[in-house]
Amino acid sequence: MHLFNPVTETFDEFDPNTRGLLRSVVEFFESKGKQALCRDANAGVWYEDWMRFLARSRILAHFATPAKHADGDPEKRWDTAFISKFNEITGFYGAQYWYAWGVSTLGLAIIWQSDNDKAHRHAAEELDRGGIIGFGLSEKDHGADIYSTDMLLTPDGSGGFRATGGKYYIGNGNVARIVPVIGRRTDLDGPDAYVWFTVDSGHPHYKLLENVVHGQNYVSAFDLDDYPVAPGDVLHTGRAAFDAAMAAVNCGKFNIGMVAIGITEHCFYETINQAASKILFGHPVTDFGQVRRILTDSYARLIAMKLYHERAIDYMRCSSPEDRRFVMYNSIGKMKVTREAERALTELLDVISAKGFEKDSYFSVARAMMASMPRLEGTAHVNMALTLKFMPNFLFNSVDLPAIPVRRDPGDDEALFRQPPASGLSKVRFHHWRLAFAPWRHLPNVALFESLADRFAGFSVEAPPTDAQAVDLDYQLALGELFTLLPYAQLILEQATIAGVTDDLVDTLFELFVRDFSRYALDMHSKASSTAAQQEWALDVLRKPAIDEARSARVYDEVLALAGSYEMNP
């Protein structure tokens, strides 16, 4: 397990065609160069060169066209592993470039779930042309509250509608020739009134208003003014419209963790390069104790994030209507990985210091984009609440399930577009989380963390929540921080076993997790609603991790060896 390095990366886990396409993405950015990358980002210049690359390479068509819509092309499929690596690369060079694809994911997921063959053909043709797709859900006054949408569809008497209303914070709304939009019919009430339909940003009744952010990516506000919606433009109606939206977000939010990882990896290289070459008060910056701690912690958090996400890919690719474990793992990836990345970047800023604010540093570009990562496709709080739905079955109702294989084959993940309705998630079953710990229990911090996990499993008996806490989201979020550490650690250990990660590195990761567990327990203790039993439990589980100076020194040597290993072509 290693950080992404464009100089040495071979993409050898993929087939030859995929390797070539991923390498072409790296070559696009390295040829553009860091100076131009930063200049365009600071100026907020629309990335026409990136649009030309997407059209020339047709990379989105290759990884985002399900096989049954690929007109027999064997190189096309919906490939989560391919997509995840693309996400990491684009995050590494600039998440604004990823954004064009990130929004397209959501719009395509709405289309591919539908039974509309005309829309399928149109989307496949648009991807082949090199186009990008929009996603018209949010509104200025209601955000993503679908129930309150003011996008109104009036029947036109011939089976179609006239659509009138506004959408806000809609990516790609300036150029996307296909924008799925949700609205409600004026002649129906309740869930039956809701409709997903497609519009064209080039249509005269589509009124583009503005880019609501300063940036290269276009986050549009637009109005539909008596826009004609033909029967063939309708994708989903009624309750199915809600379920399609949830399933699309399940696909889309998986992107964001790898984007955040890519951002942090590039910032790590800039930081270690600067720190290793700088002398302060007669000493190398890397000799300072706080710098050593920050660099080691940030490196360990990055490796943990990558291990988790790499394994989550397998669960997503092996998902089916009967096996929906990926929904929890996706929510954790969206909520936990992105916040861990933001945390690492914030700490690295204390090392790179003023350099991280200079206009020609990638770090300065990354800071603003990183802040959006935990807050796109549902906030961390929304995803934490979703994760908690799985907690009872994860902790107490495990079942024997087939082992999930590693999936980097060029397969088609079409099951993602056959997801069951959003209800019933509390019935999803999991295999036993302790199985992942067995190969690693000889490490002191893994053993210590497992003992803390056992204590958490008994928390509801030792310190049960009150009736008020059951509906207190602030308390539930504190509980969720503790719970999330368990499945996060589980997938990290599964991937560490697959990848052959060293004992030194795994024990270092779990030194962090023991620290984090104590931190979250203290937060639980301090909640206004915490009971005496909960406060006692929280204090009783505080632990100092096992410290091994020799192991720490070996890991820090690994960190320092990264200095000078990558610097972007200027």
N, C-alpha and C positions, 0 to 999 in steps of 0.2 A: 504494500500500500504506500503510495507516494503522492506528493502534490503534482498537479498538472504542470508540465513544463513543455512549452511548444517546441523547444530545441530537441528534446529527447523522446517526446511522445511518439509511439509507433502505432497506436490504435490496433494492436495485434489481436485484441479479443473479438474484432469484427471481421466480416468478410471483405474481400479485396475492394469491391465497389464502394462499400461504406467507408473503408479506410481512406480511399481517394477523395471522397466527398468531404469528409471531416478535415483532411489535410488541406483541401482547397479553402476552407473557412479560415484556418490558421494563416494561410498564405495571403488571403485577402487583407487581413488586419496587419500582418507584418509588412506587407508591401505598402500599405497606407502609411504606416509609421506612427510613432507615439506623438510627435509634434502635431501632425495633422489630426490625429484622433482627439487630442486634448483641445486643439483650436476649434474644431467643429463642435465638440461637446460644449465648450464654454460659450460659443456663439449661438448655440441652439439651431444649427443648420440642419434642415431636413436631409436625410441621408440618401440622396438619389443614387450615389455610388453603390450603396448597399442594396437598393432595389434592383439595380442593374445586375449585381452579382447574383441575387436570388433568382432573377429571371434567366440568367445565363447558365447557372448551375442546376436549376430546377430541384434544388435540394429538398424544399418543402414537399414537392410532389413525390419525391422518393420515400420520405419517411412518414408522410401524413395522408397518403391515399390508401385506404383499406383495399386489400387484394381484390375484393369482389367489385370494386369500382375502378380498377386499374386497367381495364380493357386488355387484359392478358399480359401486361408488362410484368415480368418476373422480378424486376428490381424495385417495384413499388409495394408498400405495405404500411400499416400503422405500427411503428416499431419503437416501443418505449425506451429501450436501451440506446438506440441510435439518437432518439430525441433528447434523452438525458445528457448524452455527451455533447450534443450541439448546444444545449442549454449552458453547460459548464463553460464551453469555449466562448460563447457570446457573452456570458457574464464576466469571464476573464478579461475580455477586451472592452466591454461596455454594455451594461444591461439595457441601455436604450436601443441597441441593435436587436437584442433578444425580444424586446417588446413587440416588434412587428409580428413575430411568430407567436409570442405568448398570447396575444389577443386572438390570433388566428386559430389557436387551439380551441378556444371556447366556442367561436362561431362554427368551426368545423364539427365539433362534438354535437352541437345542436342539429346540424344537417345530417351527419352520418347516422344519428339515432332515428331519423324520420323514415317514413315509408314513401317519400316523395322522390321517385326515380328521376324526374326532370331536375330537381335540385341537386341530386347526386351527380348527374352528368355535368351540370353547370359548374359545380365546385371542383370536380376533377379536372375539367378543362381550364378553370381559372388557375389552379395550382400548376398545371402544365405550362401555362402562359407565364408563370412567375409571379402571379398576383398574390396579394395577402387578403385576409378576411377580417371583417369587423364583428362586433358583438354588442347589440343594442339592448342592454338591460337597465342600466342605472339612469336615474333622473335627478335633476338638481335639488328638488324639494324632498324627494323620497329615498334617495340613495338606491340600494338594491332591494327595497321593500316592494316586491312584485304586486302585493295585494293593493297597493295604493297608486298604481300606475295611472298617469294621466294621458297615456297614449291610447287614443280612442279609435275604434274601428266601427264605422257605420255601414251596414249592408247596402250594397248598391243595386239590389234587385235582380242581379244576374249571377249570383253565386259568389261574387267577390265583395270587396269592401273599399271604402275610402278612409285612409288613415290620416289622423291629424294629432299632433302633439310633439313634445320635445324629448330628446335624450341628451344626457350629459355625462362626461367622463368616459367617452366611447373611443377606444383605441382604433387607429387606422381609418377613422371616419372621413379622412380627406381623400383617400385614393381607393379604398376597398370597393370593388364592383359588386360584392356580395356582403350585405350586412344583415344577419338575422336580428330581428327586433321583436320584443314582446309587448303586447298591448291587450286591451280588453274590449269586447264587443259592447256596443251601446244597447243592444236589444236583449241581452242576457244578464243574469245576476249570478254571483257566487263563482265557484271554481269553473263552471262551464263556460264562463265568459272569456277566458284567457286564450290567447293565440300567439304562437310564434310564426312569423312570416319574414320573407326576405325583401330587402330593398336594395337599390343601386345608387351609390353616391353620385353617379353621373346623371341621374334623372332630374328633370327640371323642377319637380315637386319636392326634391330633397334639398333643403337649404342648409348648407354648411355655415356655421356661425363663427367659430373661433377654435384655436388651440388653447385649452384652459390651463396649460402649464408652459413654463419656459423650458424647452428641451428639443432634442432632435426628434424624439418620438412625438407623434401627433395624437393628442388626447382631446377628442373633439366634443364640441356641443353642436347638435344639429336639430333642425325641426323638419317634420314632415307636414306639408301643407296640402291637404286634400289629395294625398298620394294614392294612386290607384293600385290596389292589391288584388291580383287575379287569383282564382282558385288554385292555380298551379304554383303560386308563391307561398301558400300556407304549408307550414312544416308540422306543427303540433297544435292540438286544441284541447281545452278543458284541463282535467287533472294531469294528463300526460305532459302538458306544457310545464307544470311545476317540476315533475320528475325529470324531464329533459334538462331543465336548468340545473338541478342538483347534480345530475350525472355529468354534465359538462364541466361544472366546477370541480368535481372529483378528478376529472382528467387534467384540467388546466392548472390546478394548484400544485400538482406534483412537479410541474416545471420549476417552481420558484426556488425550492431548496437547492437544486444544482446551480441555478443562477447565482444565488447568494454565496455558495461555495466558491464558484469561479471568481467572483468579485474579491473575496477575502484572500484567495490564493495569490492574485496579482498584487494586492496590497501587502501581503506578507513578503513577497520578493522585494518590493520597493523598500520595505522597512528593514529587512535583514541586510540588504545591500548597503543602505545608508548607515546603519548602526555599526556594521563590521568595519567600515572605512573611516569612522569618525573618532577623534581623540578629544576627550574633555578632561581638563584638570590633570593632564598627564597620563590618563588611562583610556584604553579602548572602551567605548560605550558598552560593548557587550560584556565587560567585566562587572558592571554595576549590578548589584543584587536585584533591584526591581526590574531592570531590563532583562536579566536572565529569567526571572519568574514570568514576565509578560510574554517573552518569546517562546518559552517552553509551554506555557498554558495555551497560547494561541495556536501553536503548532499542534498540540494534543487535541484541542477542540476541533481543528480542521480535519485531522485524521479521523476523529470520532464521527464528525458529520459525513465524511466521505464513506466510511464503513457502513453507517446506517443507511445512507441513500443507495449505495450500491446494492445492498441486500433488499431494500424496499423495492427496487426495480424488479427483482425476481417475483416477489409477492404480487406485484401489479400485473406482470406478464402472465402469471399462472392463475389469475383471478377468473372467476366464472360466476354466473348467477347463483350458484350454490356455495361458492367460497368468496366471501366479501371481506376477508381480513384486511385487504389492501386499503379499505376506506379508513380504518383507524391509523394504519401506518402512514397513509398519505396525509392525514390531518396532523400527525406528529411531525412529519417532514416539513409541512407548511409552517407549523407553529413553532416547533422546537428548533429545527435546523436553522431557520432564518433568524431567529433571535440569538442563537449561539453564534452565528456569523456576525450579526450586528455587535454582539458583545466582544468578540475577538477583534473586530475592526476598531471599536472604540478604544480598546486597550492598546492596540498597535499604534494608534494615534498618539498615545503618550510617549512612545519611543521615537517615531518619525518626527513628531512635533511640527515645527514650522514648515518643514518640507511637505507635509501632508496638506498644506493649504496653498501651495504654489500652483499657479495656473498651468504649468507644464508637467505636473505630476498626475499619474493615473489616480492616485489616492484622492486628490481633490475632486475629480470627476465621480469617483465611487461613493463618496460620503453621502451625497444626496440620493443617489439611486438605492443605496443600501437601506436607507430609512423607509423606503416604500416596500421592501421585500416582505416584512412580517405583516404588512397592512394591505396588501393586494389579495384579491380572491378570498375575501373574508378575513377579518382581523384575527390576531392570535387568540383573543378571547373567544371568538366564535368557534374556532377550531379546537380550543381547549374544552369547551362545553360539549362539542361533538365527541371528542375522545372519551370523555367521562361516561358516555352512554355504553361504552364497551367494557368498563372497569369490572363490573360484577362477574361477567363470564370469563374475562381474562384471568382474574385472580382465583376464582372459585369453581368454575365449571369447565375446566379444560377437558379435551377429548383427544384420542389418538387420531392423528391426521397424517397423510402421506408427507414425506419430506419434500420441501420446495427445492427444485433443482436450480442451478445457475442457468440464467437465460440471456445469452448474448448472441444467439442464433438470429438469422434474418427472418424471424417469424412475424406473423400478422396478429396483432393483439385486438382482434375484432370483438372479443367479449366485452370490452369496455363500452361498446355501443349497444349492449344488450343487458344493461344493469336493471335489476328489479326496482320497483318503486322505492322512494326514500324511506318509507316506514319500515319497521322491523329490524333496524340495526342492532337493537339490544338483544336480538336473538342470535347474532353472529357468534360462532364458537371458535376457540383458539386451541392450539396445542400447548403443552405445558411450558411456560417460560423458563423454568429451572433447567430444562435439558440443555440450553445453550451455555449454562454456567459450568457444566460437568468437566469439560476439558481444561478449565482455567482456575479451578478452585485452589490450586496449589499457590496461586499468587495472593499475597496478603490483602491487597486492596480489593480484589475481586471477592475473596471470602468475606471480608468485612462488609462490602456493599450487599452481598447476598443476605447476610444476617440482618441488615437494615431493611431489605426488601421483605424479609419474613415478618419483621416487626410491623411494617406497613400493612401487610396482608391481614394482620390482627388488629389493626387500628379501629375498625368499625365495632369490634367487640370490647376492646380496652377503653375506647373513648368515643362512643357512638355520637353521631351528629344529632342535634336537636331538630324538632320539626321546623323551626325557623331557619336553621342552617340549610335544610334541604332545598329551600328556594332562595337562599342568599348567594347570589352569583359571586360576590367577592370571596366568600368562604369557599365556594366550590372551586374557584380558580386556584386558590392556595392548595386545596386538596389535589387538584389536577397537576400542579407542579411536581408534587411528590410521586403521584401515580405514573406520570409520563416517563420518569426516569427508568421505570422497570422495562416497558417494551423498547425504549430507546437502547438500554443496555443489552437487552436480549438480541436485537438485530445486529448490534455492533459486535457482539461475541460470535454470533453465527458467521458474520462476514470475516471476522478475524481468523476463525478456524479455516474458512475457505481460502483466504489469501495468505495464510502462514505468517501473520504478524508476529513480531517478536514479543517475548515475555516482558521485556523492559517497557515497550511502548504500551502494551495492554495494561500493565500495572500502573503506568503513569496516567492513562485515561481514567482508570477507576480511582486513582487518588483524587482526581478532579470531581468525580461523581460522589465520592464520600463527602467531600467539601460541600458540593451542591446540595446534597441531601440535608446536611446540617443547616445550611442557609435557608432552605425551604421550610424545614421544621421550625426554625425560629420565626419565620414569617407567619406560619400557622399559629404559633404561640401568641403572637402579638395581635392577632385579629380581635376586633372589638367583641365578636360573638363567641370567642373561644371559651370553652368550659374549663373548670378546674382539672377534670380528667384529661382533657386535650392538652392543656398546658403542661401537666405532669408528663404525659407521653412525649411531648415535643422535647422537653428538657432531657428526658431519659434516653433519647436516641441520638443526642449530639455526640459525634465521634471525631477525633482527630485521625486523619488517614495515616497509614503506615509510611514512614519516611525512610528512604534508602538513599543515602548520599551518593554511593557509587553508581546506583542505577540512574539517578538524576543527572550525574555527570556524563554518563554514556548517552543519554537522550539529548542533553544539551550539545554534545559533540555532533550528534546527528543534525541538530538544528543549525549549528554554525557552519556545517558543511554545505548548507544550501546557499550561503553567501556567494554571490557572483555566478551562481549556476544559471540564472536567467535575468536578462534585461531586455526590454522590448527594443526592437530596431527603431532608432530615433527618426 
